[in-house]
Amino acid sequence: MKTYLVKTELAIPISLDEAWDFFSSPLNLAKITPKEISFVVTSDQTPETKYIRV
């Protein structure tokens, strides 16, 4: 059985901090999840919630 590796890169016009803020918020999961999955956020998180980057 052969093993394949698919590698891709995407340049986005924002800073690392802006990207981190977006992807670290559970409120944005619905925005990046395919619509056919019907993902719904049920937590009480607020947009102001910040997560610490380690």
PAKE-22479 format. One record per atom (N, C-alpha, C, O): x, y, z. Coordinates in steps of 0.1 Angstrom, whole numbers, plus 5000, padded with zeros to 4 digits. Example, Ala and Ser with C-alpha at 12.3 -4.5 7.8 and 13.67 -1.06 7.14 Angstrom:
! PAKE-22479
513249435078 512349555078 513249675078 514249675085 512849785071 513749895071 512950005079 513450115080 
END
This chain:
! PAKE-22479
500849885000 500050005000 500950125000 501850145008 500650224991 501450344990 500950445000 499750445003 501850525005 501450635014 501650765006 502650785000 500650855006 500750984999 500751095010 500151085020 501351205006 501351325015 500851445006 501451464995 499851505011 499251625004 499651745013 499251745025 500351835007 500651955015 500252085007 500352084995 499652175015 499152295009 499452415018 499652395030 499552535012 499752655020 498752755015 498252755003 498352845024 497452955020 497953085027 498053085039 498153185019 498553315024 497353395026 496553415017 497153445038 496053535041 496553665045 497553685052 495753775042 496253905044 495953965058 495454075060 496253885068 496053925082 497253885090 498053795086 497453945102 498553905111 498253775118 497153725118 499353715123 499253595131 498253615143 497553525146 498353725149 497553755161 496053755157 495153705164 495753815145 494353825140 493853685137 492753645140 494653605131 494353465127 494053385140 493153305141 494953405150 494853325163 493553365169 492853275174 493253495170 491953535176 490753475170 489853435176 490753465156 489653405149 489553255152 488453205156 490653175150 490553035152 490452985166 490152875169 490853075176 490753025190 489453055196 489153015208 488553115189 487153145194 486253035190 486053005178 485552965200 484652865196 483452915188 482752845181 483153045189 482053105182 482253105167 481353115159 483553095163 483853085148 483752945142 483952935130 483552845151 483552715145 482452695135 482552625125 481252755138 480152745128 480452815115 479952775105 481352915115 481752985103 482652905094 482652915082 483452815100 484452735092 484052595090 484752515084 482852555096 482352415095 481452405082 480652495081 481552305074 480652295062 479252295066 478852235076 478452375059 476952395062 476252265063 475352255071 476552165055 475852035055 475951955068 475251865071 476951995077 477051935090 476051995100 475851925110 475552115097 474552175106 475152195120 474452165130 476352245121 477052265134 476352385141 476152495134 476152375154 475552485161 476352505174 476652405181 476752625177 477452655190 476452665201 475452745200 476652595212 475652595223 476252645236 475552655246 477452695235 478152745248 477752885250 477152955241 478052935262 477753075266 478953165263 479053265270 479853125255 481053205252 480553345246 479553345239 481353445248 481053575242 482153605232 483253545233 481953695223 483053735213 484253795220 485353795214 484053845232 485253905239 486153795246 487253835251 485753675246 486553565253 487853555245 487853535233 488953555253 490253545247 490853415252 490753385264 491653345244 492353235248 493853265248 494353335239 494653205256 496053235257 496753145247 496653025248 497653205239 498453125230 499653075238 500353155244 499952945237 501052885244 502252855235 503252815239 
END
